[in-house]
Amino acid sequence: MRGGRGYAGLHDSQSREIKEMLMPSHAELAAKLLNDAATFFDNVAMQNPEIGQQMMENAEVYRQVAELVATDPLGEIAVDAPDA
């Protein structure tokens, strides 16, 4: 018999789709956490003008990394080696 039953009696393909919606990948979770942290930095910046610029810069970096993790989770960042 082809196409067994999975979660709650659904076909395997439907069961996988539901699981993917309910359980984010590690990269998706990391990207969400990074974006949430960026929002936190935005809020700190609005409430503390004296450190606002630094907090906005932090938020931007977190958003950039979230985008990298979400779009290319196994990607590498090229880093120039220091002159020896």
Secondary structure, 3 states (H helix, E strand, C coil): CCCCECHHHCEHHHHHHHHHHHCCCHHHHHHHHHHHHHHHHHHHHHHCHHHHHHHHHHHHHHHHHHHHHHHCCCCCCCCCCCCC
